[in-house]
Amino acid sequence: MIKLDNFLFQLFIFWYICGVILLSFNLLPSWLEWANAFFLILAGTLASIFFIKRFNWKRGILINFIIFSLSFLIEFIGSSYNIIFGKYYYTNQFAPTLFNVPLAIGFAWLLVMGTSHVLAMKIFPKGGILYAVTGSFIAVTIDLIIDPVAYKLKEYWIWEEPGFYYNIPLSNFIGWFLVALLLHLLILFFIKIEKIPYSNSLWEKRMITLFILLVSMFVLLGFIGRLWIACIVTILLSCFILLLTLRGKTYD
């Protein structure tokens, strides 16, 4: 019998392949728009499974709760009071929502933190501040393609102030870096108190796979939508990050 966690990963791969085909050929019907939010929810669920397997049930659930609730709260404050990320608001294209913030956003942050954590630990296995900064840089790299696609092509959220990067304000990327840094430092705290060594487990490999698949899908959508700069910058940075992880060298 297939374990639930393996089933969910296989379901994600199936959903991913279907999504790439439908989105690439513009075949996604309006009644299936919910599939985009479900994609992030499913991917975020996989990241939550990783944290549970990495830190055990109690610690893993606590870490998942902190990441989800804190990121959701920050997104609520940011979109409601125009601070942290800049002046923006969510549209009704990314339902379901809670307090005008899509529930998928919390899962998206789980996904970002799970993937960036593994990649950063591959580069800096000893952890430390360099791990946290690197993980935050990786999170921003992911956002360099997610934000233009979600804003310019999908209109999941709308920016109400100008910016240098596809009319996205610089404060958004600074906010992403700071939020990711805070969350990575919290993860680092749990690593220190648990004294859990870094290991190359199946689910760590799956997190790297999720990073590659996530970036690849949004880059594909970016190319289709002619977001050339976002695609090229994201590809270059992502390849650089993966190159560092493949080297497996400790820089501490």
N, C-alpha and C positions, 0 to 999 in steps of 0.2 A: 504493500500500500504506500502510495506516494505521501510523504510528509507534507503538511500544510505549507511550510515555508518554501519547500522546493516547488510545490504546485503554484504558489503565488509568483515565484520567479519565472516559471514556465509560462504562466498566464501573461506576465508582463512582456515577455519576449514575443508571444503571439499578438498581444495588443499593439506592441510597438511596430511589428511588421505590417499589420493591417493599417495602422495609422500612417506609416510612411507611404504606403501605396495610395491610400485615399487622399492624403494631403498633397502628395506629389502631382497627382493627376486631377486635383481639384474635384474629387468625387464625394467629399464628405457632405451628406445632406444636412439641412438645417435641423432636422429632428435629432441628429446624432451629435450636435455640438457639445453635449454633456460629456462626450468621450474625452475631450481635451482635459477637463478637470479630473475625470476619473484616471487618466494617464498619470497625472502628478500625484494623486492620492495613492495609487497603486505603487508608484516609484518611491514615494515617501514611506509607505508601509514597509517596503523592502529595507529601506535604511533603518527604520525602527527595529526590524528583526536583527539587523547587523549589530546595533548597539546592545540589544539584549544578549546576543551570543558573545559579544566582546566583553561585556561587563557583568553578566549574569542577570537573572530576572529582576531582582529588586533594583539594582543600580541602573540597569538598562531602561526599565520603565520610568525611573525617576529622571534619567537623562532625556528620554523622549518627551516626557511631560514638560520639562524645563524648556527644551528647544521649541516645542510646539507652542506652549502657552506664552512664553516670553516673546517669541518672534511674532505671534499673532497680536499680542498686546502692543508691541512696537509698531506693527503695521496699522493697527487701529488708531493709535495716537498720531502716527505720521499722516495718515489720510484724513483724519478728522481735524487736526490742528496745523497741518502744513509745516511740520517740523521733521527733522531727522533726514528724510529722503528728498524733501522739496514739496512743492505744491502739486498734488495730484488727487485723483479720485477713481474708484473702481466703477466700471460699467456693469450692466446686467448680463454681459456676455460670458461671465465666468461664475455662474451660479453652481451650487448653493452658497449663500452668504450668511454671515452672522455679524450683526452690528455694521453692516455695509462692507464687510471684508470677506472675500471668498475663503471658504474653509480649506480649499486646496492650497492656499498660501502657506499655512502652517505645515502641511505635508511637503510643500516645495522646499521649505527651509530644512526639514529633516533630510530630504534628499541632498541638498547642497552641503549640509554639515557632514553627513555620512560619507559622501564621496571625497570632499575636500580633506576630511580628517585622515582617511586612509592614504591619500596621495601625499599629504604633508608628512605623515609618519614614515612613509617610505623614503622621503628625502631626509628627514631629521628623526631617525628612530629613537633618539634619546629624549625627544620632546623639547621642552623649554620654550622660551619666547620666540625663537626662530621658527619652531613648529607652528605656533599660533599665528604669527605674521604670514608665514607661507600659506597656511590654510585659508587665511582671510584673502590673500592675493588670488588664490585659486577660486574662491567664492566670487570675487569680483570678475574674474575671467569668465565664469559661467554667465554672469549677469550681462556681460558685454554683448552677448548674442540673444539672451532671453528677453531683455528689456526692449530692444528695437523691434523684435518680431512680435512680442505681445502688445506693444504700443502701436507701431506703425502698420502692421499687417492684420492683427487680430482685434485691436482696440479693447483689450481686456481692462486696461486702465488708460487714463488720459492725463497728460502733463499740462499744467496751466501756466507754466513759465518757460522761457526759452533756455536752451542749453547748447553746448558746443558739440554734442554727440547725438545726432538725430533728434535734436530739440529736447534731449533729456538733460536735465541740470546736473552739474558736477556734484552737487550735494547728494544726489542719489547714490553715486558710486562711493562717496566718502561714507555715507550712512551704511551701505552694504558692508564696507570694510570694517567699520567699527562694531556693527552688530555681530558679524562673523567672528571678529576678534574676541568679543566678550564671550560668545558661545564656545569658541575654541579654548579659551582660558578656563571655562567651567569644565569642559571635557578633560583638560589637562589636570585640573584639580582632582577629578575622580581617578585618573590614571595614577597620580601620585599617592593618593591614600590607599588605593587598591594594590599598588605596586605590580601592575599587570604588564609584563613584557610584550613588546611588539612581536606579532607572529603573522606569517603569511597564510592565513586560513582561507577556506573556500569562500566565505562571505566577504572577506577583504578583496579577493579577486573579483567578486561580483560587484562590489562598489566601484572598482576601477572600470569594470565593464559598463556599469550604469553611467559613469562620467562620459565615457566614449560615446555611448549610444545617445545620451541626452544632448551633448554638444553636436554630434553628427546630425541629429534630427533638426535642431534649430538652425544649424548652418545650412542645411538643405532648404529649409523654409526661407532662410535669408537670401540664398541664391535665387530661388524662385521669385522672391519679392524684390530682387535687385538691391539688396542691402550689402553692396560689395565690400565696403570698408569694415563693417561689423564681421562679416564672414572671414575676411583675410586676417584681421587682427586676432580673432578668436582661434582660428586654425593655427596661426604661428605660436601664440601663447600656449595653447593646449599641447601642441607638439613639443614645445620646450619643457613643459611640466612633465609630460610622459617620458621624455628623454631622461630627465633627472631621476624619475622614479625607477626607470629601467637600469640606471647605473647603480642604484642601490647603495650609494656611498653616503657615509655619515659625515656631515659638514660641521658638527658641533665641535 
